[in-house]
Amino acid sequence: MEALPGTRDIWGRLPRMKGYTHLALCLAQGNTSQNEIQRRLEIATQRIGAALPRGWAGCSGIFTVARNVASGSILRDQDRRDVCPSFGEMVEGGGTGAQLDGSVLSAETSLPDSYIESEEDPAPVLTVTVNWIRDGLVLDCAAQHNILDMGGIDQFLRLLAAAMSGREFEKEAIEVNSRDRLGLFPRLHDGEQRLNHSFMRCASSLTPALRKRASGPQPEFHHFRFSAGNLTRLAVAANPPSVDDALSAFVWKRLSMVRLEQGQSFDTMTGFSRAVDCRRTLDISAEYMGVAVLETDSKVSFQEMTQSSLTELAACLRQDVHRIRNQYFLRSLATTIAEEPDKSTYNFVPDIHPNTWVNASSWAGVPA
Protein backbone atom coordinates (compact mmCIF):
# COMPACT_ATOMS: atom_id res chain seq x y z
CA MET A 1 0.00 0.00 0.00
CA GLU A 2 1.16 3.52 -0.73
CA ALA A 3 2.25 5.52 2.30
CA LEU A 4 -0.25 8.14 3.45
CA PRO A 5 1.37 11.56 2.85
CA GLY A 6 2.38 13.49 5.95
CA THR A 7 2.23 10.56 8.38
CA ARG A 8 5.91 9.57 8.42
CA ASP A 9 7.56 10.97 11.50
CA ILE A 10 10.95 10.23 13.09
CA TRP A 11 10.46 8.25 16.30
CA GLY A 12 7.34 6.42 15.16
CA ARG A 13 9.19 4.54 12.42
CA LEU A 14 10.99 2.02 14.62
CA PRO A 15 9.72 -1.53 13.87
CA ARG A 16 10.77 -2.76 17.32
CA MET A 17 7.97 -0.65 18.80
CA LYS A 18 5.51 -2.77 16.84
CA GLY A 19 2.63 -3.46 19.18
CA TYR A 20 -0.48 -1.96 20.73
CA THR A 21 -0.96 0.04 23.88
CA HIS A 22 -4.39 0.14 25.49
CA LEU A 23 -6.33 2.56 27.65
CA ALA A 24 -9.63 1.37 29.08
CA LEU A 25 -12.39 3.49 30.61
CA CYS A 26 -14.95 1.83 32.89
CA LEU A 27 -18.26 3.70 32.66
CA ALA A 28 -21.72 3.35 34.17
CA GLN A 29 -24.49 2.84 31.62
CA GLY A 30 -27.09 4.85 33.51
CA ASN A 31 -30.49 5.24 31.85
CA THR A 32 -29.15 5.41 28.30
CA SER A 33 -29.92 2.36 26.15
CA GLN A 34 -27.18 0.20 24.67
CA ASN A 35 -28.32 1.04 21.14
CA GLU A 36 -28.20 4.78 21.82
CA ILE A 37 -24.69 4.60 23.30
CA GLN A 38 -23.55 2.54 20.31
CA ARG A 39 -25.11 5.03 17.87
CA ARG A 40 -23.50 8.05 19.51
CA LEU A 41 -20.09 6.38 19.64
CA GLU A 42 -20.34 5.50 15.95
CA ILE A 43 -21.16 9.10 15.03
CA ALA A 44 -18.35 10.40 17.27
CA THR A 45 -15.67 8.09 15.84
CA GLN A 46 -16.78 8.94 12.30
CA ARG A 47 -16.41 12.66 13.10
CA ILE A 48 -12.84 12.08 14.30
CA GLY A 49 -12.05 9.92 11.28
CA ALA A 50 -13.27 12.62 8.93
CA ALA A 51 -11.16 15.28 10.66
CA LEU A 52 -7.84 13.40 10.96
CA PRO A 53 -5.61 11.25 8.71
CA ARG A 54 -6.46 7.55 8.77
CA GLY A 55 -4.36 4.55 7.82
CA TRP A 56 -2.72 1.35 8.91
CA ALA A 57 0.72 0.27 10.07
CA GLY A 58 3.10 -1.40 7.65
CA CYS A 59 6.01 -3.71 8.46
CA SER A 60 9.54 -3.22 7.09
CA GLY A 61 12.81 -1.57 7.97
CA ILE A 62 10.74 1.62 8.08
CA PHE A 63 7.29 1.88 9.60
CA THR A 64 4.70 3.67 7.45
CA VAL A 65 1.02 4.53 7.58
CA ALA A 66 -1.08 3.87 4.48
CA ARG A 67 -4.71 4.42 3.64
CA ASN A 68 -6.69 1.21 4.04
CA VAL A 69 -9.47 1.48 1.48
CA ALA A 70 -11.15 -1.65 2.82
CA SER A 71 -11.38 -0.36 6.38
CA GLY A 72 -14.72 0.42 7.90
CA SER A 73 -15.54 1.72 11.34
CA ILE A 74 -12.86 1.70 14.04
CA LEU A 75 -15.64 0.88 16.52
CA ARG A 76 -16.20 -2.67 17.75
CA ASP A 77 -18.60 -3.98 20.35
CA GLN A 78 -18.93 -7.24 22.27
CA ASP A 79 -20.94 -8.64 25.16
CA ARG A 80 -18.67 -9.43 28.12
CA ARG A 81 -21.32 -9.64 30.85
CA ASP A 82 -20.51 -13.29 31.54
CA VAL A 83 -16.72 -12.91 31.79
CA CYS A 84 -16.18 -9.46 33.36
CA PRO A 85 -17.19 -8.03 36.74
CA SER A 86 -20.17 -5.69 36.87
CA PHE A 87 -19.62 -1.93 37.02
CA GLY A 88 -20.51 -1.98 40.72
CA GLU A 89 -18.01 -4.75 41.41
CA MET A 90 -15.34 -2.79 39.54
CA VAL A 91 -15.97 0.29 41.69
CA GLU A 92 -16.05 -1.75 44.90
CA GLY A 93 -12.75 -3.41 43.98
CA GLY A 94 -11.01 -0.12 43.29
CA GLY A 95 -10.81 -0.51 39.51
CA THR A 96 -7.53 -2.44 39.53
CA GLY A 97 -6.04 -4.10 36.46
CA ALA A 98 -6.32 -7.51 38.08
CA GLN A 99 -10.12 -7.29 37.83
CA LEU A 100 -10.09 -7.45 34.03
CA ASP A 101 -8.57 -9.91 31.59
CA GLY A 102 -7.08 -7.67 28.92
CA SER A 103 -7.24 -10.42 26.31
CA VAL A 104 -11.06 -10.33 26.31
CA LEU A 105 -11.37 -6.55 25.98
CA SER A 106 -9.93 -6.19 22.49
CA ALA A 107 -8.95 -8.26 19.48
CA GLU A 108 -5.64 -6.35 19.31
CA THR A 109 -2.59 -7.66 21.11
CA SER A 110 -0.95 -5.71 23.91
CA LEU A 111 2.71 -4.89 24.48
CA PRO A 112 5.07 -6.65 24.91
CA ASP A 113 3.27 -9.02 22.48
CA SER A 114 3.49 -8.07 18.81
CA TYR A 115 1.51 -9.18 15.73
CA ILE A 116 1.88 -10.04 12.05
CA GLU A 117 -0.08 -8.17 9.38
CA SER A 118 -0.26 -8.32 5.59
CA GLU A 119 -1.62 -6.44 2.57
CA GLU A 120 -4.72 -8.64 2.78
CA ASP A 121 -5.06 -8.33 6.55
CA PRO A 122 -3.63 -4.93 7.57
CA ALA A 123 -3.23 -3.88 11.18
CA PRO A 124 -5.42 -0.93 12.15
CA VAL A 125 -3.83 2.17 13.59
CA LEU A 126 -6.51 2.39 16.27
CA THR A 127 -9.63 0.55 17.41
CA VAL A 128 -12.27 1.38 20.00
CA THR A 129 -13.98 -1.65 21.53
CA VAL A 130 -17.15 -1.33 23.61
CA ASN A 131 -17.28 -4.17 26.13
CA TRP A 132 -20.75 -4.40 27.63
CA ILE A 133 -20.71 -5.43 31.27
CA ARG A 134 -23.52 -5.55 33.81
CA ASP A 135 -24.66 -1.98 34.60
CA GLY A 136 -21.97 -0.42 32.44
CA LEU A 137 -19.29 -0.75 29.81
CA VAL A 138 -15.52 -0.89 29.43
CA LEU A 139 -14.35 1.27 26.54
CA ASP A 140 -11.00 -0.08 25.33
CA CYS A 141 -8.89 2.09 23.03
CA ALA A 142 -6.05 0.14 21.36
CA ALA A 143 -3.49 2.18 19.41
CA GLN A 144 -0.46 1.17 17.34
CA HIS A 145 2.48 2.24 19.50
CA ASN A 146 4.42 3.49 16.47
CA ILE A 147 1.64 5.88 15.55
CA LEU A 148 0.23 7.10 18.89
CA ASP A 149 1.96 7.14 22.25
CA MET A 150 -0.04 7.08 25.49
CA GLY A 151 -0.37 10.85 25.43
CA GLY A 152 -1.75 10.50 21.92
CA ILE A 153 -4.39 8.05 23.12
CA ASP A 154 -5.33 10.52 25.84
CA GLN A 155 -5.79 13.22 23.20
CA PHE A 156 -7.89 10.86 21.06
CA LEU A 157 -10.18 10.17 24.02
CA ARG A 158 -10.54 13.93 24.55
CA LEU A 159 -11.63 14.29 20.93
CA LEU A 160 -14.06 11.42 21.47
CA ALA A 161 -15.50 13.15 24.54
CA ALA A 162 -15.90 16.38 22.57
CA ALA A 163 -17.64 14.57 19.71
CA MET A 164 -19.93 12.66 22.09
CA SER A 165 -21.06 15.90 23.73
CA GLY A 166 -21.58 17.69 20.41
CA ARG A 167 -18.75 20.19 20.94
CA GLU A 168 -16.52 21.44 18.13
CA PHE A 169 -12.96 20.13 18.04
CA GLU A 170 -10.23 22.52 19.16
CA LYS A 171 -8.60 24.01 16.06
CA GLU A 172 -5.12 23.39 17.48
CA ALA A 173 -5.84 19.66 17.90
CA ILE A 174 -6.90 19.28 14.27
CA GLU A 175 -4.15 21.51 12.89
CA VAL A 176 -1.20 19.87 14.65
CA ASN A 177 -2.42 16.36 13.81
CA SER A 178 -2.94 17.22 10.15
CA ARG A 179 0.55 18.62 9.60
CA ASP A 180 3.40 16.70 7.97
CA ARG A 181 4.92 14.86 10.91
CA LEU A 182 8.46 14.99 9.54
CA GLY A 183 8.42 18.76 9.89
CA LEU A 184 7.60 18.57 13.60
CA PHE A 185 10.98 17.11 14.58
CA PRO A 186 13.85 19.61 14.10
CA ARG A 187 17.20 18.16 13.04
CA LEU A 188 20.79 19.34 13.39
CA HIS A 189 22.13 21.97 11.05
CA ASP A 190 25.23 21.46 8.93
CA GLY A 191 28.31 21.63 11.12
CA GLU A 192 26.53 20.75 14.37
CA GLN A 193 28.05 17.75 16.15
CA ARG A 194 25.97 14.60 16.59
CA LEU A 195 25.82 13.10 20.05
CA ASN A 196 26.47 9.43 20.77
CA HIS A 197 23.20 7.46 20.61
CA SER A 198 24.80 4.01 20.41
CA PHE A 199 23.00 2.96 23.61
CA MET A 200 19.87 2.66 21.45
CA ARG A 201 21.46 0.44 18.82
CA CYS A 202 20.48 -3.22 18.41
CA ALA A 203 20.75 -5.97 15.80
CA SER A 204 18.75 -5.59 12.58
CA SER A 205 15.42 -7.40 12.51
CA LEU A 206 13.72 -6.89 9.15
CA THR A 207 11.87 -10.21 9.16
CA PRO A 208 8.37 -9.84 10.64
CA ALA A 209 8.09 -12.11 13.64
CA LEU A 210 6.05 -12.32 16.78
CA ARG A 211 8.00 -11.47 19.90
CA LYS A 212 7.92 -14.27 22.42
CA ARG A 213 7.45 -13.64 26.10
CA ALA A 214 10.30 -14.58 28.38
CA SER A 215 10.10 -18.07 29.86
CA GLY A 216 9.28 -18.51 33.51
CA PRO A 217 6.42 -17.20 35.64
CA GLN A 218 4.02 -14.93 33.78
CA PRO A 219 3.53 -11.38 35.14
CA GLU A 220 0.66 -10.60 37.47
CA PHE A 221 -1.10 -7.36 38.39
CA HIS A 222 -0.28 -5.85 41.77
CA HIS A 223 -2.03 -2.64 42.75
CA PHE A 224 -0.66 -0.24 45.39
CA ARG A 225 -2.24 2.99 46.56
CA PHE A 226 -0.31 5.84 48.17
CA SER A 227 -2.18 8.48 50.11
CA ALA A 228 -1.37 12.13 49.43
CA GLY A 229 0.16 12.38 52.89
CA ASN A 230 2.45 9.41 52.34
CA LEU A 231 3.54 10.75 48.95
CA THR A 232 4.44 14.07 50.59
CA ARG A 233 6.45 12.31 53.30
CA LEU A 234 8.19 10.20 50.65
CA ALA A 235 9.10 13.31 48.66
CA VAL A 236 10.51 14.99 51.77
CA ALA A 237 12.57 11.90 52.61
CA ALA A 238 13.99 11.66 49.09
CA ASN A 239 14.38 15.44 48.69
CA PRO A 240 13.89 15.19 44.91
CA PRO A 241 12.77 17.72 42.32
CA SER A 242 9.38 15.98 41.98
CA VAL A 243 7.07 13.46 43.60
CA ASP A 244 7.51 11.30 40.47
CA ASP A 245 11.24 11.06 41.19
CA ALA A 246 10.64 10.12 44.82
CA LEU A 247 8.04 7.46 44.00
CA SER A 248 10.14 6.05 41.15
CA ALA A 249 13.22 5.82 43.38
CA PHE A 250 11.20 4.15 46.15
CA VAL A 251 9.67 1.54 43.82
CA TRP A 252 13.02 0.82 42.17
CA LYS A 253 14.80 0.36 45.50
CA ARG A 254 12.12 -1.81 47.12
CA LEU A 255 11.79 -4.09 44.07
CA SER A 256 15.57 -4.40 43.95
CA MET A 257 15.67 -5.50 47.58
CA VAL A 258 13.07 -8.19 46.85
CA ARG A 259 15.02 -9.36 43.81
CA LEU A 260 18.20 -9.63 45.86
CA GLU A 261 16.34 -11.82 48.35
CA GLN A 262 15.27 -13.99 45.42
CA GLY A 263 18.88 -14.64 44.40
CA GLN A 264 20.02 -11.77 42.17
CA SER A 265 23.77 -11.17 42.27
CA PHE A 266 25.15 -7.94 43.74
CA ASP A 267 27.23 -7.50 40.57
CA THR A 268 24.19 -7.64 38.26
CA MET A 269 22.95 -4.36 36.82
CA THR A 270 19.42 -3.19 37.54
CA GLY A 271 17.73 -0.53 35.44
CA PHE A 272 14.82 1.87 35.55
CA SER A 273 13.22 3.21 32.38
CA ARG A 274 10.69 6.01 32.52
CA ALA A 275 8.60 7.36 29.66
CA VAL A 276 9.36 11.05 29.13
CA ASP A 277 6.98 13.27 27.14
CA CYS A 278 9.11 15.55 24.95
CA ARG A 279 6.33 17.62 23.37
CA ARG A 280 7.11 20.75 25.36
CA THR A 281 10.86 20.47 24.72
CA LEU A 282 10.23 20.17 20.98
CA ASP A 283 7.72 23.05 21.04
CA ILE A 284 5.01 20.65 19.86
CA SER A 285 1.44 21.20 21.00
CA ALA A 286 0.17 18.97 23.80
CA GLU A 287 -2.66 17.97 21.43
CA TYR A 288 -0.21 16.19 19.10
CA MET A 289 -1.23 12.51 18.96
CA GLY A 290 1.92 11.06 17.37
CA VAL A 291 4.96 9.55 19.08
CA ALA A 292 6.80 12.20 21.11
CA VAL A 293 7.92 10.07 24.06
CA LEU A 294 11.38 8.69 24.80
CA GLU A 295 12.57 6.40 27.60
CA THR A 296 15.21 7.10 30.21
CA ASP A 297 17.90 4.48 30.73
CA SER A 298 19.07 4.58 34.36
CA LYS A 299 21.37 1.79 35.57
CA VAL A 300 23.16 0.84 38.77
CA SER A 301 24.42 -2.47 40.14
CA PHE A 302 22.42 -4.19 42.87
CA GLN A 303 25.40 -3.50 45.15
CA GLU A 304 25.17 0.23 44.41
CA MET A 305 21.43 0.03 44.95
CA THR A 306 21.87 -1.25 48.52
CA GLN A 307 24.31 1.58 49.26
CA SER A 308 22.27 4.39 47.67
CA SER A 309 19.81 6.57 49.54
CA LEU A 310 16.44 7.57 48.11
CA THR A 311 17.86 11.04 47.53
CA GLU A 312 20.76 9.66 45.47
CA LEU A 313 18.49 7.40 43.40
CA ALA A 314 16.00 10.21 42.79
CA ALA A 315 18.85 12.47 41.66
CA CYS A 316 20.09 9.74 39.28
CA LEU A 317 16.62 9.40 37.77
CA ARG A 318 16.17 13.17 37.41
CA GLN A 319 19.58 13.53 35.73
CA ASP A 320 18.52 11.06 33.03
CA VAL A 321 15.25 12.94 32.50
CA HIS A 322 17.22 16.18 32.03
CA ARG A 323 19.48 14.44 29.51
CA ILE A 324 16.47 13.55 27.33
CA ARG A 325 14.52 16.77 27.86
CA ASN A 326 17.20 18.67 26.00
CA GLN A 327 16.46 20.08 22.57
CA TYR A 328 19.99 19.49 21.26
CA PHE A 329 19.83 15.83 22.35
CA LEU A 330 16.45 15.40 20.65
CA ARG A 331 17.58 17.12 17.45
CA SER A 332 20.69 14.92 17.35
CA LEU A 333 18.60 11.78 17.86
CA ALA A 334 16.09 12.83 15.20
CA THR A 335 18.94 13.41 12.74
CA THR A 336 20.61 10.08 13.52
CA ILE A 337 17.42 8.02 13.16
CA ALA A 338 16.24 9.91 10.08
CA GLU A 339 19.48 9.10 8.25
CA GLU A 340 19.47 5.39 9.22
CA PRO A 341 17.91 3.35 6.38
CA ASP A 342 17.24 0.31 8.60
CA LYS A 343 15.30 1.67 11.53
CA SER A 344 14.97 -1.80 13.08
CA THR A 345 18.52 -1.24 14.38
CA TYR A 346 17.22 1.28 16.93
CA ASN A 347 15.11 0.79 20.02
CA PHE A 348 14.38 3.26 22.79
CA VAL A 349 15.44 0.78 25.50
CA PRO A 350 17.20 -2.17 23.83
CA ASP A 351 18.18 -4.26 26.87
CA ILE A 352 15.26 -4.48 29.25
CA HIS A 353 15.38 -7.66 31.32
CA PRO A 354 12.12 -8.40 33.19
CA ASN A 355 13.91 -9.93 36.19
CA THR A 356 16.16 -6.93 36.81
CA TRP A 357 14.43 -3.95 35.20
CA VAL A 358 11.56 -1.59 35.97
CA ASN A 359 9.70 0.14 33.13
CA ALA A 360 7.43 2.99 34.22
CA SER A 361 4.96 5.52 32.85
CA SER A 362 3.41 8.34 34.85
CA TRP A 363 0.04 9.99 34.37
CA ALA A 364 0.60 12.48 37.17
CA GLY A 365 0.90 15.39 34.75
CA VAL A 366 -2.14 14.55 32.63
CA PRO A 367 -4.93 17.09 33.28
CA ALA A 368 -8.24 15.62 34.40
ABEGO torsion letter per residue (X at the ends): XBBBBGABBAAAABAAABEBBBBBBBBBAEABBAAAAAAAAAAAAAAAAAABBBBBBBBBABBBBBBBAABBBABBBBBAAAABBBAAAAAAAGGBAAABBAAAABABBBOABBBBBBAABBBBABBBBBBBBBGBBBBBBBBBAAABBAAAAAAAAAAAAAAAAGBBBBAAAAAAAABBAAAABBBBBBGBBBBBAAAABBBBBABBBBBBBBBEBBBBBBBBBBBAAAAAAAAAAAGBABAAAAAAAAAAAAAAAAAAAAGBBAABBBBBBBBBBAAAAAGBBAABABBABBBBBBBBBAAAAAABBAAAAAAAAAAAAAAABBAAAAAAAAAAAAABABAAABBABABBBAAABBBBBBAAABBX
